Amino acid sequence: MENNKTLYTTFTKMAIKVAMINEYSLTKAKELVTKKFEDHPFEKFILKSIKNDEFNKETLIKLTNNCINICEEFGPDRDYITLVLVLESINLETLPKNLKKDISSPIVAHFREEIIKINKTIPAPPPFNMFLETRSLVEWSTMFGLYYLIPKKKQGNNKPVLLMPPYLGNDSSTKFVRKYLKSVGFKTYKWELGVNMINSKYLPKLVERLDEIYEKHGEKVSLVGWSGGGIFAKIIANRYPDKVEQLVTIGSPVWGVNNMQTPLVRVLEFLRGKTLRERNDKFLKELEEIPKVPVTCIYTKTDGLVPWKHCLEAETMRKNIKNVEVYGSHMGMGANASVLVTVANALIENTQGRKPKGFITKLENMFFPKFWERKKGDILKDLISIPNYN
């Protein structure tokens, strides 16, 4: 939080300065910036910062450079896109039509360009993480026995879910995820397109598949995509929010793929004979957009194939965008108990508008990494407290 305080203190000054340069009074500029941060995770801190500062000591250029320097020091972060969009929105709303000289727009554009540069510097997974991918063999083999120990609850209400496999995977790759979702009451559907080669030609067939399921159930369909499957799921969610209930990605690079450092890209380019940029420029540009539906991104920091920062969406954009960390390998995420439970809980929460409750849910918490970070006394209290089945 301390890092966020430094960044947001500087950014709010910059945002207010943009409005003031465009002929807004200090009071009116503060009101506009306050409105832009309604429901933001750091809303209270931002409001306090706005009230306590004079905002007259530094120029817009200096504030912008300070903000860029802070972002460079903190390193790449998908949440920077929230700052860019807020700043562009403020500039657009406050820019007078009869302004003779536009001072703010070039500076705002410069801020976006610098953020893009910073976010291009995400390194490839370290060699040690790549070596750890061998544990996926253990994860898949043990899941055949472990699966029956995972708590299950009937809360899916037969809601439709379309699952998309990872790069070089097929419907067999999502076997355990589909099986678990069925056991908790969801109606699951395969993608039925064979091996996923991450080719944009799959999109028309996937849209047809979505239409079939949508018409069959008469309601929106939830999309779950693992790795490369999450890329397709996100693009479809962007294109058809009227037919998509929510998006859940599992170890999927959901932004910055054009500059992603990973051995997967090199394999993909070798198989196709062309670079990713040459082949799918429009496809990857669509991937940068954030769907208007609820989004849950599941990732692991020990991912050996995809840089984990590419697997996170901008949580600061909206309350219904969440990133959930699990432990495990990239190739083993389809057979990871934490992943299965997280997917089910996200689907339940976003379709029913409430988090899963009850004693079984408390048992499930043992499959989450945060469980082991808690005090033993708190864990014991949770497990022996009176169950809530509402």
Secondary structure, 3 states (H helix, E strand, C coil): CHHHHHHHHHHHHHHHHHHHHCCCCHHHHHHHHHHHCCCCCCHHHHHHHHHHCCCCCCCHHHHHHHHHHHHHHHCCCCCHHHHHHHHHHHHHHHCCCCCCCCCHHHHHHHHHHHHHHHCCCCCCCCHHHHHHHHHHHHHHHHHHHHHHHCCCCCCCCCCEEEEECCCCCCHHHHHHHHHHHHHCCCEEECCCCCCCCCCCCHHHHHHHHHHHHHHHHCCCEEEEEECHHHHHHHHHHHHCCCCEEEEEEECCCCCCHHHCCCHHHHHHHHHHCCCHHHHHHHHHHHHCCCCCCCEEEEECCCCCCCCHHHHCCCCCCCCCEEEEECCCCCCCHHHCHHHHHHHHHHHHHHHHCCCCCCHHHHHHHHHCHHHHHCCHHHHHHHHHCCCCCC
